[in-house]
Amino acid sequence: MLKAFYRAYIDCLNRQDWNELGRYVADDARHNGRPLGLSGYRSMLIKDFEDIPDLRFTIDRLACEPPLIAARLLFDCSPKGNFLGLRIDGRRISFAENVFYEVRNGKIADVFSVIDKAAIEDQIAK
Amino acid sequence: MLKAFYRAYIDCLNRQDWNELGRYVADDARHNGRPLGLSGYRSMLIKDFEDIPDLRFTIDRLACEPPLIAARLLFDCSPKGNFLGLRIDGRRISFAENVFYEVRNGKIADVFSVIDKAAIEDQIAK
């Protein structure tokens, strides 16, 4: 159940179907402690796709236990300028994000995300 | 079942009970793609406790769905020298680790860990 919900959410992101985002994300959603709300959450994602034109979310691993969804996401993309404070300038990088979602009333209410910045640093140091 | 197993594993780490580690970790365990095996895994943990004398693993969130365990761990500790390539020098830092474990034949066989390095950078920049 949560798995199907989550796969549909990720598909919504990859389609950049921002009008549908409210089916998955709560009006008062928080992301890493920040009270973004649905509109701030949407703005964050739109900016991500602006900064990373070839952004695509790929689910590598998924463990669901209500009310939690835990996902390991893989990315293989080319941020245009800076990313996480690192100068990428269009180079292609690959990295993982391990992220927990707390689902309340059928929507994502709280997100705890960690991106593997050290892996990106290793790649751009080469 | 996996929850109790995982809590016992974390308790084993916090006790630094290295003789018991093989009850939880497979002989051919991998960690972030590295084929450490049980002995290499043990060595990694022993070094962690040497580098961070007040290291303690605290489970913040836990989602188990066989064969996966997904945990968000919180740390509040004082690494002696460098940590993740950052000069800490005994300062107290707090950070999260989001980590997936694949369990095979009742033991941790594969680990995919991401530590929130950006959060540590923010703290030491202050």
gemmi code that builds the backbone of each chain (N, CA, C; Angstrom):
import gemmi

chains = {
    "A": [
        ("MET", (0.838, -1.211, 0.000), (0.000, 0.000, 0.000), (0.871, 1.259, 0.000)),
        ("LEU", (1.740, 1.379, 1.015), (2.676, 2.508, 1.044), (3.623, 2.451, -0.146)),
        ("LYS", (3.989, 1.232, -0.548), (4.900, 1.074, -1.695), (4.277, 1.663, -2.962)),
        ("ALA", (3.022, 1.314, -3.221), (2.344, 1.825, -4.424), (2.218, 3.343, -4.337)),
        ("PHE", (1.855, 3.827, -3.145), (1.758, 5.276, -2.919), (3.094, 5.943, -3.234)),
        ("TYR", (4.174, 5.357, -2.733), (5.486, 5.980, -2.913), (5.926, 5.946, -4.374)),
        ("ARG", (5.686, 4.828, -5.032), (6.058, 4.746, -6.458), (5.280, 5.778, -7.282)),
        ("ALA", (4.030, 6.004, -6.917), (3.227, 7.010, -7.628), (3.773, 8.417, -7.343)),
        ("TYR", (4.214, 8.644, -6.103), (4.812, 9.949, -5.745), (6.070, 10.204, -6.569)),
        ("ILE", (6.935, 9.197, -6.646), (8.195, 9.353, -7.400), (7.886, 9.552, -8.892)),
        ("ASP", (6.890, 8.854, -9.381), (6.499, 9.039, -10.775), (5.993, 10.467, -11.006)),
        ("CYS", (5.266, 11.004, -10.049), (4.775, 12.395, -10.125), (5.954, 13.365, -10.208)),
        ("LEU", (6.986, 13.126, -9.400), (8.176, 13.993, -9.439), (8.848, 13.901, -10.808)),
        ("ASN", (9.031, 12.681, -11.300), (9.743, 12.509, -12.571), (8.956, 13.098, -13.750)),
        ("ARG", (7.617, 13.126, -13.636), (6.791, 13.784, -14.661), (6.749, 15.293, -14.467)),
        ("GLN", (7.286, 15.755, -13.307), (7.194, 17.171, -12.929), (5.739, 17.640, -12.997)),
        ("ASP", (4.880, 16.801, -12.465), (3.444, 17.057, -12.528), (3.029, 17.783, -11.244)),
        ("TRP", (3.402, 19.057, -11.169), (3.282, 19.789, -9.899), (1.847, 19.989, -9.461)),
        ("ASN", (0.893, 19.942, -10.382), (-0.507, 20.066, -9.984), (-0.990, 18.853, -9.194)),
        ("GLU", (-0.285, 17.731, -9.347), (-0.670, 16.499, -8.661), (0.049, 16.310, -7.330)),
        ("LEU", (1.043, 17.162, -7.056), (1.892, 16.932, -5.880), (1.088, 16.871, -4.581)),
        ("GLY", (0.004, 17.650, -4.509), (-0.825, 17.690, -3.307), (-1.549, 16.386, -3.003)),
        ("ARG", (-1.536, 15.456, -3.936), (-2.103, 14.129, -3.637), (-1.168, 13.321, -2.746)),
        ("TYR", (0.103, 13.724, -2.727), (1.120, 12.938, -2.013), (1.727, 13.675, -0.819)),
        ("VAL", (1.733, 15.004, -0.896), (2.437, 15.804, 0.114), (1.419, 16.620, 0.913)),
        ("ALA", (1.557, 16.596, 2.231), (0.603, 17.287, 3.106), (0.762, 18.803, 3.026)),
        ("ASP", (-0.323, 19.505, 3.307), (-0.309, 20.972, 3.279), (0.719, 21.549, 4.242)),
        ("ASP", (0.969, 20.845, 5.340), (1.905, 21.366, 6.342), (3.194, 20.540, 6.383)),
        ("ALA", (3.617, 20.044, 5.224), (4.783, 19.153, 5.166), (6.048, 19.858, 5.655)),
        ("ARG", (6.904, 19.068, 6.287), (8.220, 19.537, 6.727), (9.293, 18.738, 6.012)),
        ("HIS", (10.433, 19.383, 5.740), (11.547, 18.719, 5.064), (12.825, 19.052, 5.824)),
        ("ASN", (13.438, 18.039, 6.384), (14.636, 18.230, 7.211), (14.448, 19.362, 8.223)),
        ("GLY", (13.293, 19.320, 8.881), (13.025, 20.277, 9.948), (12.450, 21.604, 9.493)),
        ("ARG", (12.469, 21.851, 8.183), (11.955, 23.142, 7.699), (10.459, 23.034, 7.401)),
        ("PRO", (9.649, 23.949, 7.916), (8.194, 23.902, 7.695), (7.832, 24.474, 6.326)),
        ("LEU", (8.115, 23.719, 5.275), (7.937, 24.222, 3.911), (6.474, 24.334, 3.503)),
        ("GLY", (5.654, 23.425, 4.005), (4.295, 23.336, 3.484), (4.329, 22.811, 2.058)),
        ("LEU", (3.155, 22.527, 1.536), (3.069, 21.992, 0.172), (3.675, 22.964, -0.843)),
        ("SER", (3.402, 24.247, -0.710), (3.890, 25.205, -1.722), (5.409, 25.338, -1.664)),
        ("GLY", (5.972, 25.358, -0.456), (7.430, 25.436, -0.339), (8.107, 24.158, -0.831)),
        ("TYR", (7.445, 23.038, -0.579), (7.951, 21.735, -1.023), (7.973, 21.696, -2.556)),
        ("ARG", (6.870, 22.197, -3.156), (6.792, 22.255, -4.609), (7.888, 23.188, -5.163)),
        ("SER", (8.063, 24.334, -4.542), (9.092, 25.287, -4.989), (10.489, 24.667, -4.918)),
        ("MET", (10.751, 23.920, -3.852), (12.042, 23.241, -3.711), (12.285, 22.283, -4.876)),
        ("LEU", (11.254, 21.528, -5.246), (11.403, 20.544, -6.328), (11.559, 21.229, -7.681)),
        ("ILE", (10.785, 22.281, -7.892), (10.898, 23.016, -9.166), (12.305, 23.572, -9.319)),
        ("LYS", (12.848, 24.114, -8.230), (14.213, 24.642, -8.284), (15.235, 23.522, -8.533)),
        ("ASP", (14.996, 22.359, -7.923), (15.894, 21.219, -8.164), (15.959, 20.891, -9.661)),
        ("PHE", (14.787, 20.867, -10.310), (14.764, 20.538, -11.742), (15.340, 21.672, -12.590)),
        ("GLU", (15.242, 22.910, -12.114), (15.885, 24.018, -12.825), (17.411, 23.895, -12.730)),
        ("ASP", (17.882, 23.588, -11.529), (19.331, 23.498, -11.298), (19.931, 22.243, -11.921)),
        ("ILE", (19.100, 21.211, -12.060), (19.569, 19.910, -12.563), (18.594, 19.471, -13.661)),
        ("PRO", (18.798, 19.951, -14.884), (17.802, 19.706, -15.938), (17.555, 18.229, -16.215)),
        ("ASP", (18.562, 17.373, -16.026), (18.375, 15.939, -16.294), (18.100, 15.146, -15.013)),
        ("LEU", (17.558, 15.832, -14.010), (17.248, 15.165, -12.739), (16.221, 14.055, -12.939)),
        ("ARG", (16.494, 12.912, -12.339), (15.541, 11.800, -12.374), (15.685, 10.984, -11.093)),
        ("PHE", (14.561, 10.696, -10.450), (14.546, 9.934, -9.197), (14.406, 8.451, -9.518)),
        ("THR", (15.356, 7.652, -9.045), (15.306, 6.205, -9.247), (15.356, 5.513, -7.882)),
        ("ILE", (14.360, 4.661, -7.654), (14.296, 3.941, -6.376), (15.210, 2.721, -6.442)),
        ("ASP", (16.188, 2.683, -5.533), (17.086, 1.541, -5.464), (16.578, 0.522, -4.441)),
        ("ARG", (16.210, 1.006, -3.266), (15.705, 0.143, -2.203), (14.560, 0.845, -1.487)),
        ("LEU", (13.649, 0.049, -0.975), (12.445, 0.615, -0.387), (11.994, -0.292, 0.757)),
        ("ALA", (11.857, 0.288, 1.939), (11.357, -0.452, 3.103), (10.217, 0.354, 3.699)),
        ("CYS", (9.038, -0.237, 3.723), (7.862, 0.472, 4.220), (7.356, -0.209, 5.484)),
        ("GLU", (7.168, 0.558, 6.508), (6.539, 0.074, 7.735), (5.751, 1.249, 8.293)),
        ("PRO", (4.404, 1.198, 8.161), (3.591, 2.345, 8.550), (3.970, 2.862, 9.947)),
        ("PRO", (4.072, 4.170, 10.138), (3.788, 5.220, 9.148), (5.020, 5.640, 8.349)),
        ("LEU", (6.064, 4.777, 8.306), (7.312, 5.195, 7.670), (7.521, 4.566, 6.300)),
        ("ILE", (8.069, 5.382, 5.407), (8.631, 4.905, 4.150), (10.113, 5.245, 4.214)),
        ("ALA", (10.966, 4.256, 3.947), (12.403, 4.514, 3.859), (12.852, 4.127, 2.461)),
        ("ALA", (13.512, 5.063, 1.785), (13.932, 4.803, 0.402), (15.395, 5.146, 0.228)),
        ("ARG", (16.065, 4.323, -0.565), (17.388, 4.683, -1.061), (17.202, 5.040, -2.531)),
        ("LEU", (17.459, 6.290, -2.836), (17.291, 6.796, -4.197), (18.660, 6.958, -4.838)),
        ("LEU", (18.735, 6.677, -6.140), (19.984, 6.867, -6.875), (19.786, 7.944, -7.936)),
        ("PHE", (20.821, 8.751, -8.093), (20.795, 9.843, -9.065), (22.033, 9.759, -9.946)),
        ("ASP", (21.844, 10.098, -11.202), (22.922, 10.112, -12.187), (22.580, 11.318, -13.053)),
        ("CYS", (23.227, 12.453, -12.780), (22.728, 13.696, -13.368), (23.839, 14.746, -13.435)),
        ("SER", (23.505, 15.886, -14.006), (24.501, 16.923, -14.299), (24.009, 18.288, -13.817)),
        ("PRO", (24.219, 18.598, -12.533), (23.819, 19.923, -12.039), (24.547, 21.022, -12.812)),
        ("LYS", (23.801, 22.089, -13.142), (24.363, 23.152, -13.979), (25.484, 23.916, -13.279)),
        ("GLY", (25.263, 24.321, -12.046), (26.240, 25.166, -11.362), (26.719, 24.512, -10.077)),
        ("ASN", (26.319, 25.091, -8.953), (26.661, 24.527, -7.654), (25.595, 23.553, -7.184)),
        ("PHE", (26.053, 22.560, -6.444), (25.128, 21.604, -5.836), (25.679, 21.241, -4.466)),
        ("LEU", (24.877, 21.440, -3.437), (25.306, 21.216, -2.049), (26.577, 22.006, -1.725)),
        ("GLY", (26.702, 23.157, -2.340), (27.882, 23.982, -2.073), (29.115, 23.554, -2.850)),
        ("LEU", (28.967, 22.569, -3.719), (30.102, 22.094, -4.528), (29.935, 22.605, -5.953)),
        ("ARG", (31.039, 23.015, -6.563), (30.966, 23.497, -7.943), (30.979, 22.309, -8.900)),
        ("ILE", (29.872, 22.077, -9.567), (29.742, 20.921, -10.465), (29.872, 21.372, -11.918)),
        ("ASP", (29.190, 22.482, -12.258), (29.320, 23.076, -13.602), (29.027, 22.085, -14.723)),
        ("GLY", (27.941, 21.348, -14.588), (27.488, 20.495, -15.670), (28.157, 19.144, -15.763)),
        ("ARG", (29.108, 18.877, -14.855), (29.715, 17.543, -14.884), (28.689, 16.500, -14.444)),
        ("ARG", (28.848, 15.306, -14.951), (27.914, 14.247, -14.591), (28.374, 13.594, -13.284)),
        ("ILE", (27.478, 13.500, -12.338), (27.789, 12.866, -11.061), (26.722, 11.828, -10.737)),
        ("SER", (27.108, 10.862, -9.909), (26.105, 9.912, -9.429), (26.225, 9.814, -7.917)),
        ("PHE", (25.089, 9.727, -7.280), (25.092, 9.718, -5.816), (23.778, 9.130, -5.308)),
        ("ALA", (23.777, 8.821, -4.019), (22.596, 8.255, -3.384), (21.996, 9.253, -2.401)),
        ("GLU", (20.705, 9.087, -2.170), (20.009, 9.791, -1.093), (19.265, 8.742, -0.283)),
        ("ASN", (19.535, 8.702, 1.014), (18.769, 7.818, 1.891), (17.770, 8.686, 2.641)),
        ("VAL", (16.497, 8.347, 2.520), (15.477, 9.286, 2.995), (14.316, 8.559, 3.682)),
        ("PHE", (13.875, 9.131, 4.790), (12.714, 8.635, 5.524), (11.562, 9.611, 5.347)),
        ("TYR", (10.375, 9.060, 5.170), (9.154, 9.857, 5.068), (8.194, 9.374, 6.151)),
        ("GLU", (7.603, 10.321, 6.861), (6.544, 9.962, 7.793), (5.223, 10.317, 7.136)),
        ("VAL", (4.362, 9.319, 6.999), (3.081, 9.501, 6.331), (1.997, 9.685, 7.399)),
        ("ARG", (1.210, 10.760, 7.244), (0.090, 11.001, 8.155), (-1.131, 11.333, 7.314)),
        ("ASN", (-2.253, 10.710, 7.658), (-3.495, 10.925, 6.897), (-3.279, 10.725, 5.401)),
        ("GLY", (-2.466, 9.730, 5.064), (-2.302, 9.353, 3.664), (-1.384, 10.257, 2.851)),
        ("LYS", (-0.671, 11.172, 3.534), (0.238, 12.035, 2.787), (1.581, 12.187, 3.501)),
        ("ILE", (2.595, 12.522, 2.732), (3.932, 12.744, 3.287), (3.896, 14.005, 4.142)),
        ("ALA", (4.219, 13.843, 5.432), (4.116, 14.973, 6.355), (5.483, 15.440, 6.842)),
        ("ASP", (6.441, 14.517, 6.880), (7.759, 14.858, 7.418), (8.797, 14.058, 6.648)),
        ("VAL", (9.877, 14.722, 6.256), (10.921, 14.086, 5.452), (12.264, 14.290, 6.132)),
        ("PHE", (13.044, 13.206, 6.206), (14.382, 13.257, 6.785), (15.343, 12.670, 5.761)),
        ("SER", (16.025, 13.554, 5.067), (16.813, 13.159, 3.902), (18.303, 13.392, 4.146)),
        ("VAL", (19.118, 12.444, 3.710), (20.568, 12.644, 3.728), (21.111, 12.270, 2.353)),
        ("ILE", (21.822, 13.214, 1.735), (22.449, 12.995, 0.432), (23.925, 12.681, 0.645)),
        ("ASP", (24.447, 11.773, -0.155), (25.836, 11.325, 0.003), (26.799, 12.343, -0.621)),
        ("LYS", (27.011, 13.436, 0.112), (27.874, 14.513, -0.383), (29.325, 14.055, -0.529)),
        ("ALA", (29.770, 13.198, 0.384), (31.164, 12.729, 0.326), (31.435, 11.995, -0.989)),
        ("ALA", (30.447, 11.240, -1.469), (30.624, 10.508, -2.734), (30.790, 11.492, -3.894)),
        ("ILE", (30.049, 12.598, -3.847), (30.153, 13.602, -4.917), (31.519, 14.271, -4.857)),
        ("GLU", (31.974, 14.579, -3.657), (33.301, 15.185, -3.495), (34.383, 14.288, -4.084)),
        ("ASP", (34.262, 12.990, -3.826), (35.239, 12.043, -4.385), (35.253, 12.115, -5.909)),
        ("GLN", (34.065, 12.227, -6.507), (33.993, 12.214, -7.970), (34.567, 13.482, -8.592)),
        ("ILE", (34.306, 14.626, -7.993), (34.775, 15.862, -8.619), (36.231, 16.142, -8.285)),
        ("ALA", (36.798, 15.392, -7.335), (38.220, 15.566, -7.001), (39.105, 14.878, -8.028)),
        ("LYS", (38.489, 13.992, -8.826), (39.282, 13.195, -9.771), (39.724, 14.029, -10.970)),
    ],
    "B": [
        ("MET", (10.437, -8.766, 14.671), (11.550, -9.731, 14.610), (12.851, -9.047, 14.190)),
        ("LEU", (12.823, -8.391, 12.997), (13.996, -7.623, 12.560), (14.268, -6.465, 13.521)),
        ("LYS", (13.214, -5.879, 14.069), (13.388, -4.751, 14.997), (14.180, -5.185, 16.232)),
        ("ALA", (13.782, -6.313, 16.804), (14.474, -6.802, 18.001), (15.918, -7.152, 17.660)),
        ("PHE", (16.101, -7.798, 16.517), (17.449, -8.127, 16.043), (18.284, -6.854, 15.922)),
        ("TYR", (17.710, -5.816, 15.327), (18.473, -4.590, 15.090), (18.794, -3.871, 16.408)),
        ("ARG", (17.824, -3.846, 17.310), (18.082, -3.199, 18.600), (19.197, -3.927, 19.356)),
        ("ALA", (19.225, -5.238, 19.221), (20.286, -6.016, 19.881), (21.637, -5.732, 19.220)),
        ("TYR", (21.642, -5.566, 17.919), (22.874, -5.221, 17.189), (23.411, -3.872, 17.654)),
        ("ILE", (22.521, -2.873, 17.725), (22.946, -1.534, 18.160), (23.452, -1.583, 19.608)),
        ("ASP", (22.792, -2.371, 20.436), (23.233, -2.511, 21.821), (24.631, -3.138, 21.875)),
        ("CYS", (24.868, -4.097, 20.982), (26.192, -4.742, 20.891), (27.257, -3.708, 20.535)),
        ("LEU", (26.944, -2.833, 19.597), (27.903, -1.780, 19.219), (28.171, -0.854, 20.406)),
        ("ASN", (27.094, -0.424, 21.074), (27.274, 0.536, 22.165), (28.031, -0.072, 23.344)),
        ("ARG", (27.925, -1.397, 23.507), (28.705, -2.092, 24.543), (30.131, -2.371, 24.078)),
        ("GLN", (30.371, -2.154, 22.781), (31.654, -2.480, 22.154), (32.004, -3.943, 22.441)),
        ("ASP", (30.997, -4.767, 22.263), (31.129, -6.186, 22.582), (31.521, -6.926, 21.301)),
        ("TRP", (32.774, -6.756, 20.909), (33.212, -7.213, 19.586), (33.190, -8.721, 19.434)),
        ("ASN", (33.249, -9.442, 20.533), (33.161, -10.903, 20.428), (31.769, -11.371, 19.995)),
        ("GLU", (30.784, -10.521, 20.216), (29.402, -10.872, 19.878), (28.990, -10.402, 18.489)),
        ("LEU", (29.856, -9.592, 17.849), (29.451, -8.954, 16.591), (29.039, -9.971, 15.525)),
        ("GLY", (29.687, -11.135, 15.535), (29.398, -12.170, 14.552), (27.995, -12.759, 14.666)),
        ("ARG", (27.283, -12.466, 15.750), (25.881, -12.896, 15.851), (24.991, -12.064, 14.945)),
        ("TYR", (25.497, -10.875, 14.566), (24.666, -9.923, 13.820), (25.178, -9.664, 12.409)),
        ("VAL", (26.481, -9.824, 12.217), (27.111, -9.433, 10.955), (27.647, -10.676, 10.251)),
        ("ALA", (27.355, -10.783, 8.959), (27.746, -11.965, 8.184), (29.258, -11.999, 7.938)),
        ("ASP", (29.772, -13.192, 7.758), (31.206, -13.372, 7.502), (31.660, -12.625, 6.254)),
        ("ASP", (30.759, -12.494, 5.281), (31.127, -11.846, 4.021), (30.426, -10.488, 3.869)),
        ("ALA", (30.246, -9.798, 4.998), (29.500, -8.536, 4.973), (30.192, -7.486, 4.111)),
        ("ARG", (29.360, -6.673, 3.459), (29.829, -5.540, 2.663), (29.305, -4.252, 3.285)),
        ("HIS", (30.084, -3.180, 3.160), (29.693, -1.875, 3.711), (29.958, -0.823, 2.645)),
        ("ASN", (28.899, -0.208, 2.161), (29.018, 0.780, 1.078), (29.883, 0.256, -0.075)),
        ("GLY", (29.602, -0.999, -0.433), (30.264, -1.586, -1.587), (31.609, -2.218, -1.291)),
        ("ARG", (32.138, -1.984, -0.100), (33.455, -2.565, 0.231), (33.277, -3.942, 0.852)),
        ("PRO", (33.982, -4.951, 0.359), (33.858, -6.322, 0.896), (34.668, -6.483, 2.179)),
        ("LEU", (34.193, -5.900, 3.270), (34.966, -5.873, 4.520), (35.027, -7.244, 5.182)),
        ("GLY", (33.959, -8.021, 5.069), (33.863, -9.235, 5.870), (33.668, -8.865, 7.330)),
        ("LEU", (33.408, -9.872, 8.155), (33.181, -9.612, 9.579), (34.391, -8.952, 10.235)),
        ("SER", (35.584, -9.418, 9.902), (36.772, -8.876, 10.572), (37.029, -7.428, 10.172)),
        ("GLY", (36.828, -7.120, 8.899), (37.006, -5.737, 8.464), (35.936, -4.820, 9.032)),
        ("TYR", (34.730, -5.353, 9.158), (33.608, -4.605, 9.727), (33.903, -4.285, 11.196)),
        ("ARG", (34.414, -5.300, 11.902), (34.785, -5.112, 13.312), (35.899, -4.064, 13.422)),
        ("SER", (36.894, -4.169, 12.546), (38.010, -3.201, 12.581), (37.512, -1.779, 12.338)),
        ("MET", (36.572, -1.635, 11.397), (36.003, -0.309, 11.116), (35.352, 0.265, 12.370)),
        ("LEU", (34.597, -0.561, 13.077), (33.894, -0.080, 14.268), (34.868, 0.235, 15.407)),
        ("ILE", (35.876, -0.613, 15.567), (36.868, -0.367, 16.625), (37.573, 0.963, 16.366)),
        ("LYS", (37.902, 1.216, 15.101), (38.550, 2.483, 14.764), (37.601, 3.664, 15.008)),
        ("ASP", (36.314, 3.468, 14.702), (35.340, 4.535, 14.962), (35.352, 4.928, 16.443)),
        ("PHE", (35.367, 3.911, 17.299), (35.352, 4.206, 18.746), (36.687, 4.786, 19.221)),
        ("GLU", (37.781, 4.436, 18.548), (39.070, 5.062, 18.890), (39.065, 6.536, 18.493)),
        ("ASP", (38.542, 6.797, 17.292), (38.543, 8.174, 16.783), (37.504, 9.048, 17.497)),
        ("ILE", (36.464, 8.392, 18.005), (35.346, 9.117, 18.643), (35.069, 8.445, 19.982)),
        ("PRO", (35.825, 8.808, 21.017), (35.728, 8.069, 22.292), (34.323, 8.084, 22.899)),
        ("ASP", (33.537, 9.129, 22.658), (32.183, 9.188, 23.235), (31.111, 8.784, 22.214)),
        ("LEU", (31.507, 7.970, 21.242), (30.558, 7.518, 20.220), (29.433, 6.707, 20.851)),
        ("ARG", (28.214, 7.010, 20.433), (27.061, 6.233, 20.883), (26.004, 6.233, 19.786)),
        ("PHE", (25.493, 5.060, 19.467), (24.481, 4.906, 18.422), (23.090, 5.033, 19.041)),
        ("THR", (22.297, 5.955, 18.527), (20.930, 6.140, 19.010), (19.967, 6.012, 17.830)),
        ("ILE", (18.995, 5.118, 17.972), (18.015, 4.907, 16.906), (16.935, 5.977, 17.006)),
        ("ASP", (16.776, 6.744, 15.945), (15.727, 7.765, 15.914), (14.476, 7.209, 15.234)),
        ("ARG", (14.665, 6.571, 14.102), (13.548, 5.990, 13.360), (13.975, 4.646, 12.774)),
        ("LEU", (13.021, 3.757, 12.644), (13.322, 2.396, 12.229), (12.156, 1.851, 11.410)),
        ("ALA", (12.456, 1.425, 10.188), (11.441, 0.815, 9.325), (11.998, -0.517, 8.842)),
        ("CYS", (11.313, -1.574, 9.177), (11.796, -2.906, 8.817), (10.815, -3.554, 7.855)),
        ("GLU", (11.329, -4.042, 6.762), (10.541, -4.825, 5.824), (11.491, -5.841, 5.221)),
        ("PRO", (11.353, -7.119, 5.634), (12.311, -8.133, 5.200), (12.539, -8.113, 3.692)),
        ("PRO", (13.789, -8.211, 3.238), (14.991, -8.438, 4.052), (15.679, -7.145, 4.476)),
        ("LEU", (14.946, -6.010, 4.451), (15.600, -4.728, 4.721), (15.309, -4.180, 6.120)),
        ("ILE", (16.330, -3.593, 6.690), (16.189, -2.736, 7.870), (16.634, -1.351, 7.429)),
        ("ALA", (15.811, -0.345, 7.688), (16.205, 1.038, 7.416), (16.172, 1.793, 8.735)),
        ("ALA", (17.278, 2.438, 9.072), (17.362, 3.141, 10.352), (17.856, 4.559, 10.137)),
        ("ARG", (17.279, 5.476, 10.901), (17.857, 6.811, 11.017), (18.504, 6.870, 12.398)),
        ("LEU", (19.823, 7.006, 12.396), (20.592, 7.039, 13.638), (21.005, 8.467, 13.932)),
        ("LEU", (21.018, 8.812, 15.215), (21.471, 10.148, 15.616), (22.729, 10.023, 16.472)),
        ("PHE", (23.645, 10.941, 16.238), (24.913, 10.967, 16.966), (25.132, 12.346, 17.558)),
        ("ASP", (25.698, 12.357, 18.736), (26.026, 13.598, 19.431), (27.354, 13.273, 20.106)),
        ("CYS", (28.464, 13.691, 19.490), (29.747, 13.161, 19.912), (30.882, 14.115, 19.548)),
        ("SER", (32.088, 13.746, 19.936), (33.247, 14.640, 19.811), (34.432, 13.898, 19.186)),
        ("PRO", (34.486, 13.808, 17.869), (35.628, 13.150, 17.228), (36.933, 13.858, 17.598)),
        ("LYS", (37.983, 13.049, 17.851), (39.250, 13.619, 18.338), (39.936, 14.483, 17.284)),
        ("GLY", (40.041, 13.959, 16.055), (40.796, 14.688, 15.026), (39.919, 14.980, 13.825)),
        ("ASN", (40.216, 14.292, 12.716), (39.413, 14.460, 11.509), (38.260, 13.463, 11.498)),
        ("PHE", (37.178, 13.890, 10.856), (36.034, 12.994, 10.674), (35.428, 13.324, 9.323)),
        ("LEU", (35.329, 12.327, 8.463), (34.843, 12.511, 7.080), (35.653, 13.574, 6.353)),
        ("GLY", (36.925, 13.674, 6.686), (37.778, 14.659, 6.025), (37.629, 16.065, 6.586)),
        ("LEU", (36.848, 16.204, 7.643), (36.671, 17.528, 8.272), (37.457, 17.576, 9.575)),
        ("ARG", (38.085, 18.706, 9.828), (38.847, 18.847, 11.067), (37.885, 19.193, 12.207)),
        ("ILE", (37.724, 18.271, 13.128), (36.783, 18.464, 14.237), (37.545, 18.820, 15.521)),
        ("ASP", (38.647, 18.082, 15.787), (39.527, 18.373, 16.933), (38.778, 18.446, 18.261)),
        ("GLY", (37.937, 17.459, 18.495), (37.307, 17.346, 19.796), (36.062, 18.193, 19.996)),
        ("ARG", (35.683, 18.958, 18.978), (34.443, 19.728, 19.123), (33.241, 18.792, 19.131)),
        ("ARG", (32.197, 19.200, 19.816), (31.008, 18.372, 19.876), (30.130, 18.663, 18.664)),
        ("ILE", (29.759, 17.611, 17.962), (28.906, 17.758, 16.790), (27.720, 16.798, 16.907)),
        ("SER", (26.640, 17.126, 16.218), (25.521, 16.182, 16.162), (25.098, 16.041, 14.707)),
        ("PHE", (24.777, 14.828, 14.366), (24.462, 14.551, 12.964), (23.663, 13.255, 12.873)),
        ("ALA", (23.081, 13.048, 11.695), (22.292, 11.843, 11.449), (22.998, 10.938, 10.440)),
        ("GLU", (22.671, 9.665, 10.531), (23.076, 8.684, 9.516), (21.811, 7.952, 9.102)),
        ("ASN", (21.502, 7.966, 7.815), (20.385, 7.171, 7.286), (20.986, 5.940, 6.619)),
        ("VAL", (20.580, 4.773, 7.082), (21.297, 3.566, 6.666), (20.342, 2.406, 6.400)),
        ("PHE", (20.620, 1.700, 5.320), (19.878, 0.489, 4.965), (20.767, -0.727, 5.184)),
        ("TYR", (20.169, -1.776, 5.723), (20.851, -3.054, 5.923), (20.069, -4.131, 5.185)),
        ("GLU", (20.783, -4.962, 4.465), (20.139, -6.120, 3.862), (20.515, -7.335, 4.708)),
        ("VAL", (19.496, -8.018, 5.195), (19.706, -9.166, 6.077), (19.555, -10.445, 5.262)),
        ("ARG", (20.560, -11.304, 5.347), (20.490, -12.605, 4.668), (20.884, -13.685, 5.669)),
        ("ASN", (20.122, -14.750, 5.706), (20.374, -15.836, 6.649), (20.536, -15.315, 8.081)),
        ("GLY", (19.697, -14.340, 8.420), (19.652, -13.868, 9.801), (20.775, -12.937, 10.205)),
        ("LYS", (21.588, -12.491, 9.228), (22.679, -11.582, 9.584), (22.788, -10.439, 8.583)),
        ("ILE", (23.371, -9.335, 9.043), (23.584, -8.175, 8.183), (24.620, -8.536, 7.126)),
        ("ALA", (24.212, -8.445, 5.852), (25.100, -8.868, 4.777), (25.575, -7.688, 3.934)),
        ("ASP", (24.753, -6.638, 3.879), (25.083, -5.508, 3.009), (24.568, -4.238, 3.681)),
        ("VAL", (25.398, -3.205, 3.700), (25.048, -1.948, 4.369), (25.220, -0.804, 3.384)),
        ("PHE", (24.215, 0.078, 3.353), (24.260, 1.269, 2.496), (23.995, 2.474, 3.392)),
        ("SER", (25.065, 3.145, 3.754), (25.000, 4.191, 4.773), (25.301, 5.554, 4.172)),
        ("VAL", (24.541, 6.561, 4.592), (24.864, 7.942, 4.229), (24.853, 8.787, 5.500)),
        ("ILE", (25.961, 9.468, 5.743), (26.090, 10.351, 6.909), (25.876, 11.787, 6.454)),
        ("ASP", (25.199, 12.563, 7.282), (24.854, 13.944, 6.915), (26.063, 14.868, 7.127)),
        ("LYS", (26.986, 14.793, 6.158), (28.211, 15.586, 6.240), (27.924, 17.081, 6.157)),
        ("ALA", (26.943, 17.464, 5.355), (26.615, 18.894, 5.198), (26.208, 19.504, 6.540)),
        ("ALA", (25.492, 18.720, 7.359), (25.071, 19.229, 8.674), (26.292, 19.475, 9.567)),
        ("ILE", (27.292, 18.609, 9.454), (28.508, 18.786, 10.266), (29.270, 20.012, 9.784)),
        ("GLU", (29.352, 20.182, 8.478), (30.024, 21.357, 7.926), (29.372, 22.644, 8.444)),
        ("ASP", (28.039, 22.652, 8.481), (27.338, 23.842, 8.986), (27.728, 24.136, 10.439)),
        ("GLN", (27.859, 23.073, 11.236), (28.152, 23.276, 12.660), (29.575, 23.783, 12.886)),
        ("ILE", (30.535, 23.256, 12.158), (31.921, 23.668, 12.411), (32.243, 24.998, 11.730)),
        ("ALA", (31.363, 25.465, 10.833), (31.591, 26.762, 10.181), (31.202, 27.901, 11.118)),
        ("LYS", (30.450, 27.572, 12.176), (29.941, 28.638, 13.061), (31.047, 29.134, 13.990)),
    ],
}
model = gemmi.Model(1)
for chain_id, residues in chains.items():
    chain = gemmi.Chain(chain_id)
    for i, (resn, *xyz) in enumerate(residues, 1):
        res = gemmi.Residue()
        res.name, res.seqid = resn, gemmi.SeqId(i, " ")
        for name, pos in zip(("N", "CA", "C"), xyz):
            atom = gemmi.Atom()
            atom.name, atom.element = name, gemmi.Element(name[0])
            atom.pos, atom.b_iso = gemmi.Position(*pos), 0.0
            res.add_atom(atom)
        chain.add_residue(res)
    model.add_chain(chain)
structure = gemmi.Structure()
structure.add_model(model)
structure.setup_entities()
